[in-house]
Amino acid sequence: MLIILKERKGEYKRKTLETEVEVKINLDGKGINNLQTEIYFLNHMLTLFARHGFFDLEMKAKGDLEIDYHHTVEDIGICLGEAIKEALQDKKGIKRYGFTILPMDESLVQVALDLSGRGQLIYRVQFKQERVGSFEVSLVEEFFRALSYHSGMTLHINLLYGKSSHHIIEAIFKAFARSLDEATREDNRLNNIPSSKGVMD
């Protein structure tokens, strides 16, 4: 039986002339979330991320939404990435890799990730609509680019097929959650860093 000795938690705050963001995450949570971003579609997606990854997530974000959502969405990605990196600590004993193919009605999304310490995003998704409500679908890529670089995660997101932008984005966030949950799980066969180099960066 795998025993988690202590909860792995991380938090990060970022304040600029454009935004003010605070994020807390518990990787060993139950999917409880308290999200206050003023971007309601993103709240919905992050709620799905928390629940499907079993992450406890708290977030407060204010930004220059009267201009557009870009600065706020990007900075939320930065802060969540940094909080994940802090929660992972030295990464000893984790599985490191996560992979999910997830359906959402007519859409099918593939997400694969490696908690390598080398942040990069490979994003192969095309949308047929530019917006879901007031949310620009191009911001999904900006969010995950910021998150992957600041968490030190290699992240591949591929749309296999789909029509509804809402369904595609929802599948992406759910698949990402399940992949991250898998990669951050502790493996009782491991008692060291899961790399032949002895470091992950």
DAJO-V47128 format. One record per pair of residues at least 12 apart in sequence whose C-alpha atoms are under 10 Angstrom apart, sorted by the first residue. I is the first residue (numbers start at 1). J is the second residue. D is the distance in Angstrom with one decimal. If there is no record, write none. Layout:
# DAJO-V47128
i,j,d
I,J,D
I,J,D
This chain:
# DAJO-V47128
i,j,d
1,188,8.1
2,185,9.7
2,186,7.5
2,187,7.4
2,188,6.1
2,189,9.7
3,186,8.7
3,187,9.8
3,188,8.4
4,28,8.4
4,185,9.7
4,186,7.8
4,188,9.9
6,28,8.7
7,26,6.8
7,27,7.2
7,28,5.7
7,29,7.9
7,87,8.6
8,25,8.3
8,26,5.7
8,27,5.6
8,28,6.2
8,29,8.9
8,84,9.2
8,86,8.5
8,87,4.9
8,88,6.6
8,89,7.8
8,184,9.9
9,24,7.4
9,25,5.6
9,26,4.3
9,27,6.3
9,28,8.0
9,29,9.2
9,55,9.8
9,56,9.1
9,57,9.8
9,83,7.8
9,84,7.9
9,85,9.5
9,86,7.2
9,87,4.4
9,88,7.8
9,89,8.9
10,23,8.2
10,24,5.8
10,25,5.4
10,26,6.6
10,27,8.4
10,57,9.9
10,80,8.9
10,81,9.7
10,82,7.9
10,83,4.4
10,84,6.0
10,85,7.4
10,86,4.9
10,87,4.2
10,88,7.9
10,89,8.8
11,23,5.4
11,24,4.2
11,25,6.3
11,26,8.9
11,57,9.8
11,58,9.1
11,59,9.6
11,79,7.9
11,80,8.0
11,81,9.6
11,82,7.5
11,83,4.5
11,84,7.9
11,85,9.3
11,86,7.1
11,87,7.8
12,24,6.7
12,25,9.2
12,59,9.8
12,76,9.9
12,78,9.0
12,79,5.5
12,80,7.4
12,81,8.9
12,82,6.3
12,83,5.3
12,84,9.1
12,85,9.9
12,86,8.5
13,59,9.8
13,60,9.5
13,61,9.8
13,75,9.8
13,76,9.6
13,78,9.6
13,79,6.5
13,80,9.4
13,82,9.1
13,83,8.9
14,61,9.5
14,75,7.6
14,76,8.8
14,78,8.6
14,79,6.8
15,61,9.7
15,62,9.5
15,63,9.7
15,75,9.1
16,63,9.2
16,71,9.9
16,75,9.4
17,63,8.8
17,64,8.9
18,62,8.6
18,63,5.7
18,64,5.7
18,65,9.2
18,67,9.9
18,71,6.8
18,72,7.8
18,75,9.5
19,61,7.3
19,62,5.6
19,63,4.1
19,64,6.5
19,65,9.2
19,71,6.9
19,72,6.0
19,73,9.6
19,74,9.8
19,75,7.4
19,76,9.2
20,60,8.0
20,61,5.7
20,62,5.3
20,63,6.3
20,64,9.6
20,72,8.2
20,75,8.3
20,76,9.1
21,36,9.8
21,37,8.5
21,59,7.4
21,60,5.7
21,61,4.3
21,62,6.4
21,63,8.2
21,72,8.0
21,73,9.9
21,75,7.0
21,76,6.4
21,77,9.9
21,78,9.4
21,79,7.1
21,80,9.6
22,36,9.8
22,37,9.9
22,58,8.1
22,59,5.6
22,60,5.2
22,61,6.4
22,62,9.4
22,75,9.7
22,76,8.1
22,79,7.0
22,80,8.7
22,83,9.5
23,35,9.2
23,57,7.4
23,58,5.7
23,59,4.5
23,60,6.7
23,61,8.5
23,76,7.8
23,77,9.8
23,78,9.7
23,79,6.1
23,80,6.1
23,81,9.5
23,82,9.0
23,83,6.8
23,84,9.7
24,56,8.1
24,57,5.8
24,58,5.0
24,59,6.4
24,60,9.3
24,79,8.9
24,80,7.8
24,82,9.9
24,83,6.5
24,84,8.8
24,87,9.4
25,50,9.1
25,55,6.7
25,56,5.6
25,57,4.6
25,58,6.5
25,59,8.7
25,80,7.9
25,83,6.5
25,84,7.0
25,86,9.4
25,87,7.4
26,50,9.7
26,54,8.8
26,55,5.6
26,56,5.0
26,57,6.6
26,58,9.1
26,83,9.1
26,84,8.5
26,87,7.1
26,88,9.8
27,50,9.4
27,53,8.3
27,54,7.3
27,55,5.0
27,56,6.8
27,57,8.8
27,83,10.0
27,84,7.9
27,87,6.9
27,88,8.2
27,180,9.3
27,181,7.8
27,184,7.6
27,185,8.9
28,53,9.3
28,54,7.0
28,55,6.2
28,56,7.5
28,87,9.7
28,181,9.1
28,184,9.1
28,185,8.8
29,50,8.9
29,51,9.4
29,53,8.8
29,54,5.5
29,55,4.7
29,56,4.8
29,57,8.5
30,50,8.3
30,51,7.3
30,52,9.4
30,53,8.4
30,54,4.7
30,55,5.9
30,56,6.0
30,57,9.6
31,47,8.2
31,48,8.7
31,49,8.3
31,50,4.8
31,51,4.1
31,52,7.0
31,53,6.8
31,54,4.0
31,55,4.6
31,56,4.9
31,57,7.4
32,47,8.4
32,50,6.8
32,51,6.9
32,54,7.7
32,55,6.9
32,56,4.7
32,57,6.4
32,58,8.5
33,46,8.6
33,47,6.5
33,48,9.6
33,49,9.6
33,50,6.6
33,51,8.0
33,54,9.8
33,55,8.0
33,56,5.6
33,57,4.7
33,58,5.7
33,59,8.2
34,46,9.8
34,47,8.4
34,50,9.8
34,56,8.5
34,57,6.4
34,58,4.8
34,59,6.4
34,60,8.4
35,47,7.7
35,57,7.5
35,58,5.7
35,59,4.8
35,60,6.3
35,61,8.5
36,58,8.2
36,59,5.9
36,60,4.8
36,61,6.2
36,62,8.5
37,59,7.1
37,60,5.6
37,61,4.5
37,62,6.4
37,63,8.6
37,72,8.4
37,73,9.0
37,76,8.7
38,60,8.8
38,61,7.2
38,62,7.1
38,63,8.6
38,65,8.5
38,69,9.7
38,72,9.5
39,61,9.0
39,62,9.4
39,63,9.8
39,65,8.6
39,69,7.7
39,72,8.8
39,73,8.5
39,134,9.0
39,135,8.0
40,133,9.9
40,134,9.4
40,135,8.8
41,132,8.1
41,133,8.1
41,134,8.4
41,135,6.9
41,166,9.4
42,73,8.2
42,76,9.9
42,135,8.2
42,139,10.0
42,140,9.2
43,59,9.4
44,170,8.8
44,173,9.9
45,166,9.8
45,169,7.9
45,170,6.3
45,171,9.4
45,172,9.1
45,173,6.2
45,174,8.2
46,59,9.6
46,170,9.6
46,173,7.4
46,174,9.1
46,177,9.3
47,173,9.4
47,174,9.6
48,170,7.8
48,171,9.5
48,173,6.8
48,174,6.1
48,175,9.9
48,177,8.0
49,170,9.1
49,172,9.3
49,173,5.6
49,174,5.6
49,175,8.4
49,176,7.3
49,177,5.0
49,178,8.2
49,180,9.6
49,181,9.9
50,173,9.4
50,174,8.9
50,177,7.1
50,178,9.7
50,181,9.9
51,174,8.7
51,177,8.2
51,178,9.6
52,173,8.9
52,174,6.1
52,175,8.4
52,176,9.0
52,177,5.8
52,178,6.1
52,179,9.8
52,180,9.9
52,181,8.4
53,173,9.7
53,174,7.8
53,175,9.0
53,176,8.2
53,177,4.5
53,178,5.2
53,179,8.0
53,180,7.0
53,181,5.1
53,182,8.5
53,184,10.0
54,177,8.2
54,178,8.7
54,180,10.0
54,181,7.3
55,177,8.6
55,180,9.8
55,181,8.1
57,80,9.4
58,80,10.0
59,76,8.6
59,79,9.5
59,80,8.9
60,76,9.0
61,73,9.2
61,75,8.8
61,76,7.3
62,76,9.8
63,75,9.2
68,134,9.7
68,135,9.4
68,136,9.3
69,134,9.2
69,135,7.7
69,136,8.1
69,139,8.0
70,135,9.8
70,136,8.8
70,138,9.3
70,139,6.6
70,140,9.9
70,142,8.0
70,143,8.8
71,139,9.7
71,142,9.6
71,143,9.8
72,143,9.4
73,139,7.0
73,140,8.4
73,142,7.5
73,143,5.8
73,144,9.6
73,146,9.1
74,139,7.8
74,140,9.1
74,141,9.3
74,142,5.9
74,143,5.0
74,144,8.3
74,145,8.3
74,146,6.0
74,147,8.2
75,142,9.6
75,143,8.0
75,146,7.5
75,147,8.9
76,143,7.3
76,144,9.9
76,146,8.3
76,147,8.2
77,140,9.7
77,142,8.0
77,143,4.8
77,144,6.4
77,145,7.7
77,146,5.1
77,147,4.4
77,148,8.2
77,149,9.3
77,150,8.2
77,151,9.4
78,142,10.0
78,143,7.9
78,144,8.9
78,145,8.7
78,146,5.0
78,147,5.2
78,148,8.4
78,149,7.9
78,150,5.8
78,151,8.1
79,146,8.6
79,147,7.5
79,150,7.8
79,151,9.0
80,143,9.6
80,144,9.9
80,146,8.9
80,147,6.3
80,148,9.5
80,150,8.2
80,151,7.9
81,119,9.9
81,143,9.8
81,144,8.9
81,145,9.7
81,146,7.2
81,147,4.3
81,148,6.4
81,149,7.4
81,150,4.8
81,151,4.1
81,152,7.8
81,153,8.6
82,146,9.6
82,147,7.6
82,148,9.4
82,149,9.0
82,150,5.4
82,151,5.3
82,152,8.6
83,147,9.7
83,150,8.9
83,151,7.6
84,147,8.9
84,148,10.0
84,150,8.8
84,151,6.0
84,152,9.2
84,153,9.8
84,180,9.9
84,184,9.8
85,115,9.1
85,117,8.8
85,147,9.9
85,148,10.0
85,150,7.6
85,151,4.8
85,152,7.1
85,153,8.9
86,151,8.4
87,151,10.0
87,184,9.8
88,115,9.3
88,151,9.3
88,184,7.6
90,192,9.2
90,193,7.5
90,199,8.9
90,200,8.6
91,115,8.5
91,116,9.6
91,117,9.8
91,184,8.2
91,186,9.1
91,192,8.2
91,193,6.0
91,194,7.7
91,199,9.3
91,200,8.2
92,186,8.3
92,187,9.4
92,190,7.6
92,191,6.4
92,192,4.8
92,193,4.3
92,194,6.8
92,195,9.7
92,198,9.9
92,199,9.8
92,200,10.0
93,184,9.0
93,185,8.2
93,186,5.3
93,187,5.6
93,188,7.0
93,189,7.7
93,190,4.7
93,191,5.1
93,192,5.5
93,193,6.1
93,194,6.7
94,115,9.3
94,182,9.0
94,183,6.7
94,184,5.4
94,185,5.4
94,186,4.3
94,187,5.7
94,188,8.7
94,189,9.7
94,190,7.4
94,191,8.9
94,192,8.6
94,193,7.6
94,194,7.0
95,114,9.3
95,115,9.0
95,181,9.7
95,182,7.1
95,183,5.1
95,184,6.2
95,185,5.9
95,186,6.1
95,187,6.0
95,188,9.7
95,189,9.7
95,190,8.4
95,193,9.5
95,194,7.2
96,113,8.3
96,114,5.8
96,115,5.2
96,116,7.3
96,153,9.7
96,179,10.0
96,180,8.8
96,181,10.0
96,182,8.0
96,183,4.5
96,184,6.2
96,185,8.0
96,186,9.0
96,187,9.7
96,193,9.2
96,194,6.8
96,195,9.1
96,200,9.9
97,112,7.6
97,113,5.8
97,114,4.7
97,115,6.5
97,116,8.6
97,153,9.9
97,154,9.6
97,179,7.7
97,180,8.0
97,181,9.6
97,182,7.1
97,183,4.5
97,184,8.0
97,185,9.5
97,194,9.8
98,111,8.1
98,112,5.7
98,113,5.3
98,114,6.7
98,115,8.7
98,155,9.6
98,175,9.7
98,176,8.7
98,177,9.6
98,178,7.7
98,179,4.3
98,180,6.0
98,181,7.5
98,182,5.1
98,183,4.5
98,184,8.2
98,185,9.5
99,111,5.7
99,112,4.3
99,113,6.5
99,114,9.0
99,156,9.4
99,175,8.1
99,176,8.4
99,178,7.8
99,179,5.0
99,180,8.3
99,181,9.8
99,182,7.6
99,183,8.2
100,112,6.5
100,113,9.3
100,157,10.0
100,172,9.8
100,174,9.2
100,175,5.6
100,176,7.6
100,177,9.2
100,178,6.7
100,179,5.7
100,180,9.5
100,182,9.1
101,158,9.4
101,159,9.7
101,160,9.2
101,171,9.0
101,172,9.5
101,174,9.8
101,175,6.7
101,176,9.6
101,178,9.5
101,179,9.2
102,160,10.0
102,168,10.0
102,170,9.9
102,171,6.2
102,172,8.0
102,173,9.9
102,174,7.6
102,175,5.7
102,176,9.4
102,178,9.2
103,160,9.8
103,161,9.7
103,162,9.4
103,167,8.9
103,168,8.9
103,170,9.6
103,171,6.5
103,172,9.5
103,174,9.5
103,175,8.8
104,162,8.7
104,164,9.6
104,166,9.5
104,167,5.8
104,168,7.1
104,169,9.3
104,170,7.3
104,171,5.6
104,172,9.3
104,174,9.3
104,175,10.0
105,162,8.6
105,163,9.6
105,164,9.1
105,167,7.1
105,168,9.2
105,171,9.2
106,161,7.8
106,162,5.6
106,163,6.9
106,164,7.8
106,167,7.8
106,168,8.8
107,159,7.9
107,160,7.6
107,161,5.5
107,162,3.8
107,163,6.6
107,164,7.4
107,165,9.0
107,166,9.7
107,167,6.4
107,168,5.8
107,169,9.4
107,170,9.5
107,171,7.4
107,172,9.8
108,158,8.9
108,159,6.4
108,160,5.5
108,161,5.5
108,162,6.3
108,163,9.8
108,167,9.0
108,168,7.4
108,171,7.1
108,172,8.9
108,175,9.8
109,125,9.1
109,157,7.4
109,158,5.9
109,159,4.7
109,160,5.6
109,161,7.3
109,162,8.4
109,167,9.8
109,168,7.2
109,169,9.0
109,170,9.5
109,171,6.1
109,172,6.2
109,173,9.7
109,174,9.4
109,175,7.2
109,176,9.6
110,124,9.9
110,156,8.0
110,157,6.0
110,158,5.1
110,159,6.3
110,160,6.9
110,161,9.9
110,171,8.7
110,172,7.7
110,175,7.0
110,176,8.7
110,179,9.7
111,123,9.6
111,155,7.4
111,156,5.6
111,157,4.7
111,158,6.4
111,159,8.8
111,171,9.5
111,172,7.3
111,173,9.3
111,174,9.5
111,175,5.9
111,176,6.0
111,177,9.4
111,178,9.0
111,179,6.9
111,180,9.5
112,154,8.4
112,155,6.1
112,156,5.2
112,157,6.8
112,158,8.8
112,175,8.7
112,176,7.9
112,178,10.0
112,179,6.6
112,180,8.9
112,183,9.6
113,148,9.4
113,153,6.8
113,154,5.5
113,155,4.5
113,156,6.1
113,157,8.7
113,176,8.3
113,179,6.8
113,180,7.4
113,182,9.7
113,183,7.7
114,148,10.0
114,152,8.9
114,153,5.8
114,154,5.1
114,155,6.7
114,156,9.0
114,179,9.3
114,180,8.8
114,183,7.3
114,184,9.9
115,148,9.3
115,151,8.1
115,152,6.5
115,153,4.7
115,154,6.4
115,155,8.6
115,180,8.7
115,183,7.2
115,184,8.3
115,194,9.8
115,200,8.0
115,201,9.2
116,151,9.5
116,152,6.5
116,153,5.8
116,154,6.6
116,155,9.9
116,194,9.3
116,195,8.7
116,199,9.0
116,200,5.3
116,201,6.1
117,148,9.5
117,149,8.8
117,150,9.3
117,151,7.3
117,152,4.0
117,153,5.8
117,154,7.8
117,199,8.8
117,200,5.2
117,201,4.0
118,148,8.6
118,149,7.4
118,150,9.3
118,151,8.5
118,152,4.8
118,153,5.8
118,154,6.2
118,155,9.8
118,200,7.9
118,201,5.6
119,145,8.6
119,146,9.1
119,147,8.5
119,148,5.2
119,149,4.0
119,150,6.8
119,151,6.7
119,152,4.0
119,153,4.4
119,154,5.1
119,155,7.7
119,201,9.0
120,144,9.3
120,145,7.0
120,146,9.0
120,147,9.2
120,148,5.8
120,149,5.6
120,150,9.2
120,151,9.6
120,152,7.6
120,153,6.4
120,154,4.9
120,155,6.2
120,156,8.5
121,141,8.6
121,142,9.8
121,144,7.2
121,145,5.6
121,146,8.9
121,147,9.0
121,148,6.3
121,149,7.7
121,153,8.1
121,154,6.1
121,155,4.9
121,156,6.0
121,157,7.8
122,141,9.4
122,144,9.6
122,145,8.6
122,148,9.8
122,154,8.1
122,155,6.2
122,156,4.7
122,157,6.2
122,158,8.1
123,140,9.8
123,141,7.0
123,144,8.8
123,145,8.7
123,155,8.1
123,156,6.0
123,157,4.9
123,158,6.2
123,159,8.6
124,141,9.4
124,156,8.1
124,157,6.2
124,158,4.8
124,159,6.3
124,160,9.0
125,138,9.6
125,140,9.8
125,141,8.7
125,157,7.4
125,158,5.9
125,159,5.1
125,160,8.4
125,161,9.1
125,162,9.8
125,168,8.8
125,169,9.6
125,172,9.7
126,138,9.2
126,158,9.4
126,159,7.5
126,161,9.3
126,162,9.3
126,163,9.7
126,165,9.1
126,168,9.5
127,159,9.4
127,162,8.6
127,163,7.6
127,164,8.0
127,165,6.0
127,166,9.7
127,168,8.3
127,169,9.5
128,162,9.2
128,163,6.9
128,164,7.6
128,165,7.0
129,163,8.9
129,164,7.9
129,165,6.3
129,166,9.4
130,165,8.3
131,165,7.8
131,166,8.9
132,164,9.3
132,165,6.7
132,166,6.3
132,169,9.5
133,166,9.3
137,165,7.5
137,166,8.9
137,168,9.9
137,169,8.1
140,169,7.6
140,172,9.1
140,173,9.4
141,157,9.4
144,156,9.9
144,157,9.2
144,173,9.8
144,176,9.8
152,200,9.1
152,201,7.5
153,180,9.9
153,201,9.7
155,176,8.9
155,179,9.9
155,180,10.0
156,176,9.5
157,172,7.4
157,175,9.1
157,176,8.3
158,172,8.6
159,171,9.2
159,172,8.3
